């Protein structure tokens, strides 16, 4: 093969030519090292000899590359690789480096034009100051995709910021991006990831060919635009759909329910929508995440195979809002936001883990239905609650619902103050099989520190809680007052099966170590106690 003669697939404009000649030589050397790593892994798996040569030969290789020669042992090794292995090595290479790689030899050009993973994501800071430069860049990428012909595209990512300039330039850019999508569909793309930053004055409508593409399995769309629902007559083989920062209507949900018969994962992040009604016989994972207040009014989910759901839903007013879902096989539930007046979770008999972090709405201080939520998750094995949920139990009175299946309880509270302890006792009384207790506190958010010193270890002993005989591990983060400390002492002295206790303390609480050690001397178990100083925030 001899000396490598740079060959560019572009005529009027070469991405690779934007670097100087010595940068190209440096890239040749760095690329060869990257390829050596990939090739070495391949041959190591096949238990063959490593491609790495002795140090003297490597130095000679470096010298020859600096003079423009390609190392014979590198080319021989690389040419022996199966195409799928070479493509896997090149999948992490950016489009710019891939273009430079394609200039090194005929073999490199063949791989360059057949690589199934393409990533157009590094042009946001590209010099597009003039229309001419922008036009040449777009034309180069156009030609690259044309020269690929119909070589399969397995994964195609486009991260593109449209230039803020003349309308003609904006629409030219947008037209090119849409053209790339059409080309990817023609090449039977399987994974399509679109992250488009478009001026507010510019309208975007995704081409319908995306939703008609039979090979497409995964689609991610991130753009600040209205996403029009496809026609209900169009069917798709999509298994994964993620929408971010888009506005949709109920038509999209209806399309997913009717046309996405293979959908397994659906994720909506910062999606503006008034109502969500989802019915699917294939959906296994669903998330709706909107950390700030949003306009969603009704969320109705009916998915028999749903196993994982994550909801972050906050609003200023609870009126005219509802949350209902039917998911008999649900295993994981995470719900963050506001408690509603109208919610129906049903009986979740297969639930393994539930994380509930709910607050009352701005216009509603009523926690009367908090027990309804806890009844729905009572079969979980792992339960993690916020402080407000725990306090709400105290207002409702004793917890009558049994939590016999719960083996792990986590409480994320501000502090184990005197208002929470009675509710916590009521909760623990219904968990006779609890094996792990984790109490996380954050007293730093308090302006006025609450009273947290009214319940000593004798109080805990007097409650005759059944869980104490099953407890094996506890983690307690000490906060204001002594309530956490007294709880720790109680568990050390009475939990006969306790194996480990972790205590997180601040520097000013170092005197508590001596008190805990005294209780450990009186322990009926041989628990290992770990003291960890909390990091300053």
Secondary structure as GFF3:
##gff-version 3
##sequence-region A 1 537
A	DSSP	three_ten_helix	16	18	.	.	.	ID=ss1
A	DSSP	alpha_helix	21	45	.	.	.	ID=ss2
A	DSSP	alpha_helix	55	66	.	.	.	ID=ss3
A	DSSP	alpha_helix	72	80	.	.	.	ID=ss4
A	DSSP	alpha_helix	83	90	.	.	.	ID=ss5
A	DSSP	alpha_helix	95	101	.	.	.	ID=ss6
A	DSSP	alpha_helix	106	114	.	.	.	ID=ss7
A	DSSP	beta_strand	117	120	.	.	.	ID=ss8
A	DSSP	alpha_helix	131	147	.	.	.	ID=ss9
A	DSSP	beta_strand	155	161	.	.	.	ID=ss10
A	DSSP	alpha_helix	167	186	.	.	.	ID=ss11
A	DSSP	beta_strand	191	197	.	.	.	ID=ss12
A	DSSP	alpha_helix	209	212	.	.	.	ID=ss13
A	DSSP	beta_strand	218	222	.	.	.	ID=ss14
A	DSSP	beta_strand	240	244	.	.	.	ID=ss15
A	DSSP	alpha_helix	250	259	.	.	.	ID=ss16
A	DSSP	beta_strand	265	269	.	.	.	ID=ss17
A	DSSP	beta_strand	275	280	.	.	.	ID=ss18
A	DSSP	beta_strand	285	293	.	.	.	ID=ss19
A	DSSP	beta_strand	298	303	.	.	.	ID=ss20
A	DSSP	beta_strand	308	314	.	.	.	ID=ss21
A	DSSP	beta_strand	322	326	.	.	.	ID=ss22
A	DSSP	beta_strand	332	338	.	.	.	ID=ss23
A	DSSP	beta_strand	343	344	.	.	.	ID=ss24
A	DSSP	beta_strand	353	359	.	.	.	ID=ss25
A	DSSP	alpha_helix	370	376	.	.	.	ID=ss26
A	DSSP	beta_strand	382	386	.	.	.	ID=ss27
A	DSSP	alpha_helix	387	396	.	.	.	ID=ss28
A	DSSP	beta_strand	408	413	.	.	.	ID=ss29
A	DSSP	alpha_helix	418	429	.	.	.	ID=ss30
A	DSSP	beta_strand	436	441	.	.	.	ID=ss31
A	DSSP	three_ten_helix	443	445	.	.	.	ID=ss32
A	DSSP	alpha_helix	457	462	.	.	.	ID=ss33
A	DSSP	three_ten_helix	466	469	.	.	.	ID=ss34
A	DSSP	beta_strand	473	477	.	.	.	ID=ss35
A	DSSP	alpha_helix	483	494	.	.	.	ID=ss36
A	DSSP	beta_strand	500	505	.	.	.	ID=ss37
A	DSSP	three_ten_helix	507	509	.	.	.	ID=ss38
A	DSSP	alpha_helix	512	521	.	.	.	ID=ss39
A	DSSP	beta_strand	528	533	.	.	.	ID=ss40
###
